[in-house]
Amino acid sequence: MFGAIEAGGTKFVCGIGTGPSDLETTQFPTTTSPEATVQQAVEFFRARGAGKLQAVGIASFGPIDPHPDSPTFGYITSTPKEGWRDFDLAGSVGRALHVPVGFDTDVNGAALGESRWGAAQGVADFLYLTVGTGIGGGAMVHGRILHGLLHPEMGHIRIPHNCSQDPYPGGCPFHGDCLEGLASGPAMEARWGVRAQELPIEHPAWRLEAHYLALGLANWVCTLSPRRIVMGGGVMQQAHLFPLIRAELLRILNDYIQAPEITARPDSFVVPPQLGSHAGVLGALALGQAAIARG
């Protein structure tokens, strides 16, 4: 039996089980007190684990330190989330439950979940992108999650911004009009005055959103060469957005990338997650299982 925590900036989703078939979950708000929030998670695992819990995986909002050989492994680092900066999330959970802890970003966790049980099964090279309160991405390369110096921050790439057509300056507190600053859920709400989910299908917001997201995808297609792109998050729950993004991606690439997965089968190249809202917590479960495998 394994525990899983999808630690989001607004809510924690905790799960326990071995996979999608027996996963039991609960959720609660991410408060400004990390100690109090973690205690709720610990109480859930103690009540449901009954002494059988083998490991816990955590897929967390960030930035984080995901490197096991680092002195700050398991920490949330330079987050703007009040109260959580430089908090030892993995260590706090591990010490309370006396089990190994696997730890990675929330989007890397979702990528692992979709790779194991969802829309990227059998695909060794793919991207998982979440578009919601923020924008983040995880990359699987040759069957392994990409880390490097820290971990990819795909939401903070710079993309062309035509200020005469879109005068919104961008909402990222660090970079202004990076991809997240222009295309996240809060950016859409700040630009149009209502939440993205309340905008009608025919609203010009969606073509602008598709344009910005396709610019991001084009950069990653040209640099990481994924075989599939899985797009989740609250903004992507609008099914009509997918065809707009696929068409805009093809327009931007302009036949430069000659691969039938993109040109002939775009519907299977840019896809929604199969695990839905459980992608992150199931990915965290996979992180827990990997922690046991590492010994």
C-alpha positions in Angstrom: 0.0 0.0 0.0 1.3 3.4 -1.0 0.5 7.0 -0.1 0.3 9.9 -2.5 0.2 13.6 -2.1 -0.6 16.0 -4.9 0.5 19.2 -3.2 -1.1 22.1 -5.1 -0.9 25.8 -4.3 -4.6 25.8 -3.5 -5.4 22.3 -2.3 -3.8 19.0 -1.3 -5.1 15.8 -2.8 -4.1 12.7 -0.8 -4.5 9.2 -2.0 -3.8 5.7 -0.8 -3.7 2.4 -2.7 -1.8 0.6 -5.4 -3.2 2.2 -8.6 -6.4 3.5 -10.2 -8.5 0.5 -9.3 -8.2 0.9 -5.5 -7.2 4.5 -5.0 -9.0 6.2 -2.1 -8.6 10.0 -2.0 -9.4 13.0 0.1 -8.6 16.7 -0.4 -8.4 19.9 1.7 -7.1 23.5 1.3 -3.4 24.4 1.2 -3.3 26.8 4.1 -0.6 29.3 4.9 0.7 27.0 7.6 2.6 24.1 6.0 2.8 22.3 9.3 -1.0 22.3 9.7 -1.5 21.2 6.1 1.0 18.4 6.4 -0.6 17.2 9.6 -4.0 16.7 7.8 -2.2 14.6 5.3 -0.4 12.6 8.0 -3.7 11.9 9.8 -5.3 10.7 6.6 -2.5 8.2 6.0 -2.5 7.0 9.6 -6.2 6.4 9.6 -6.3 4.6 6.2 -2.9 2.9 6.2 -3.4 0.8 9.3 0.4 0.2 9.6 0.6 -1.2 6.0 1.9 2.0 4.3 5.2 1.2 2.5 6.1 4.6 1.1 4.7 8.0 0.2 5.1 9.9 -3.1 4.7 13.7 -3.2 4.1 15.6 -6.5 4.4 19.2 -5.4 4.0 22.8 -6.6 7.3 24.6 -6.8 9.9 25.5 -7.4 11.3 22.5 -5.5 14.6 20.6 -5.0 14.1 17.2 -6.5 17.7 15.9 -6.3 18.1 13.1 -3.6 21.8 13.9 -3.1 21.1 17.6 -2.3 21.0 18.9 1.3 17.7 20.5 0.6 16.1 17.5 -1.2 12.4 17.6 -0.7 12.2 21.3 0.0 9.8 23.8 -1.6 12.2 26.6 -2.4 11.5 30.0 -4.0 7.7 29.8 -4.1 5.6 32.9 -3.9 3.1 30.8 -1.9 2.8 32.5 1.5 4.4 30.5 4.4 5.8 27.7 2.2 9.2 29.1 1.1 12.1 26.9 2.1 9.8 24.3 3.7 11.0 20.7 4.0 7.9 19.0 2.7 9.3 15.5 2.0 11.2 15.4 5.2 8.2 16.5 7.3 6.1 13.7 5.8 8.8 11.0 6.0 9.6 11.8 9.7 6.0 11.7 10.7 5.2 8.4 9.0 8.6 6.7 9.1 8.5 5.6 5.5 10.6 6.4 2.4 9.3 9.4 0.4 9.5 10.0 -3.3 9.4 13.7 -4.4 9.1 15.6 -7.6 7.1 18.5 -9.2 3.4 18.3 -9.6 3.6 18.2 -13.4 6.4 15.6 -13.4 4.1 13.5 -11.2 1.2 14.0 -13.6 3.5 12.9 -16.4 4.4 9.7 -14.5 0.7 9.0 -13.9 -0.2 9.4 -17.6 2.8 7.3 -18.6 1.9 4.5 -16.2 -1.9 4.4 -16.5 -3.1 7.1 -19.0 -2.7 8.9 -22.3 1.0 8.3 -22.7 1.2 4.6 -22.1 3.9 3.1 -24.3 5.3 6.5 -25.3 8.9 7.0 -24.2 9.1 10.7 -25.3 6.3 13.0 -24.4 5.3 16.2 -22.6 2.7 16.8 -20.0 1.5 20.4 -19.7 -0.9 21.8 -17.2 -2.7 25.1 -17.8 -4.6 26.4 -14.8 -3.7 28.7 -11.9 -0.2 28.5 -13.4 1.4 26.8 -16.3 3.9 24.0 -15.8 5.4 21.2 -17.9 7.1 17.8 -17.4 9.0 16.0 -20.0 9.6 12.2 -20.4 12.8 11.6 -22.5 13.7 8.0 -23.4 11.4 6.8 -20.6 12.9 9.0 -17.9 11.6 12.2 -16.4 13.8 15.2 -17.3 15.4 17.1 -14.5 18.8 18.6 -15.2 19.9 21.6 -13.1 16.6 21.6 -11.1 13.5 20.8 -13.2 11.9 22.4 -16.3 10.0 25.6 -15.8 8.1 25.5 -19.1 5.5 28.0 -18.0 8.2 30.7 -17.8 9.5 30.6 -21.4 9.3 33.9 -23.3 7.0 34.0 -26.3 6.1 36.7 -28.8 3.7 39.3 -27.4 2.1 41.7 -29.7 1.2 44.5 -27.3 -0.9 46.4 -29.9 -3.2 43.4 -30.4 -3.0 42.2 -26.8 -2.3 45.2 -24.5 -2.5 43.0 -21.3 1.0 43.4 -19.8 1.1 39.8 -18.3 0.5 38.6 -14.8 3.7 36.8 -13.8 5.3 38.4 -10.7 8.7 37.4 -11.9 8.6 37.9 -15.7 5.5 39.8 -16.6 4.5 38.4 -20.0 6.1 35.0 -20.0 3.8 32.1 -21.2 2.3 31.7 -17.7 1.9 35.5 -17.4 -0.1 35.6 -20.7 -2.0 32.3 -20.8 -2.7 31.0 -17.3 -6.2 31.0 -15.9 -5.6 34.1 -13.7 -4.1 35.9 -16.8 -7.3 35.2 -18.8 -9.5 36.4 -15.9 -7.4 39.6 -15.5 -7.6 40.3 -19.3 -11.3 39.6 -19.8 -12.8 40.3 -16.5 -14.3 36.8 -15.9 -13.0 33.3 -15.2 -12.0 31.3 -18.3 -14.7 28.8 -17.6 -17.3 31.5 -18.0 -16.2 32.7 -21.4 -18.5 31.5 -24.3 -17.0 29.3 -26.9 -17.2 32.0 -29.6 -15.3 34.5 -27.4 -12.0 35.8 -29.0 -10.2 34.9 -25.8 -10.0 31.3 -27.0 -8.2 32.0 -30.2 -5.7 34.2 -28.4 -5.2 31.5 -25.7 -4.7 28.8 -28.4 -2.2 31.1 -30.1 -0.1 31.6 -27.0 -0.2 27.9 -26.0 0.7 26.8 -29.6 3.7 29.1 -29.5 4.9 27.3 -26.4 4.2 23.9 -27.9 6.1 24.8 -31.1 9.2 25.7 -29.0 9.1 22.3 -27.3 8.4 20.4 -30.5 11.6 22.0 -31.9 13.7 21.5 -28.8 12.6 18.2 -27.2 10.9 16.5 -30.2 8.1 14.8 -28.2 6.0 12.0 -29.7 2.9 13.2 -27.9 1.8 16.2 -25.8 -0.7 15.7 -23.0 -2.5 18.9 -21.9 -4.4 19.1 -18.6 -5.4 21.7 -16.0 -8.5 23.8 -15.4 -8.2 25.9 -18.6 -7.8 22.8 -20.7 -11.2 21.4 -19.6 -12.7 23.3 -22.5 -12.8 20.6 -25.2 -13.2 23.2 -27.9 -9.7 24.6 -27.1 -7.9 21.4 -28.4 -8.8 21.8 -32.1 -7.8 25.5 -32.0 -4.4 24.6 -30.5 -3.7 21.8 -32.9 -4.5 24.0 -35.9 -2.5 26.9 -34.6 0.5 24.6 -33.9 0.4 23.3 -37.5 0.3 26.9 -38.8 3.2 28.1 -36.6 5.4 25.0 -37.6 4.6 25.8 -41.2 5.4 22.2 -42.5 9.0 22.5 -41.1 8.6 19.4 -38.9 7.7 16.6 -41.3 6.4 13.9 -39.0 3.0 12.2 -39.6 2.3 12.2 -35.9 1.9 16.0 -36.2 0.9 16.6 -39.8 -1.5 13.6 -40.4 -2.6 12.7 -36.9 -2.7 16.0 -34.8 -5.7 14.6 -32.8 -3.5 12.0 -31.3 -0.4 14.3 -31.0 -2.0 16.9 -28.7 -4.4 15.1 -26.4 -6.2 15.5 -23.0 -5.1 13.4 -20.1 -6.9 10.1 -19.7 -6.6 10.2 -15.9 -8.4 13.5 -15.6 -8.1 15.1 -12.2 -6.4 12.0 -10.8 -3.3 12.3 -13.0 -1.3 14.1 -10.3 -2.2 12.0 -7.3 -1.6 8.8 -9.3 1.7 10.1 -10.4 2.6 10.8 -6.8 1.6 7.1 -6.1 4.1 6.1 -8.8 6.8 8.3 -7.0 6.1 6.4 -3.8 6.5 3.1 -5.6 9.8 4.3 -7.1 11.1 5.3 -3.7 10.7 1.7 -2.6 12.4 0.4 -5.7 15.4 2.7 -5.1 15.8 1.2 -1.6 
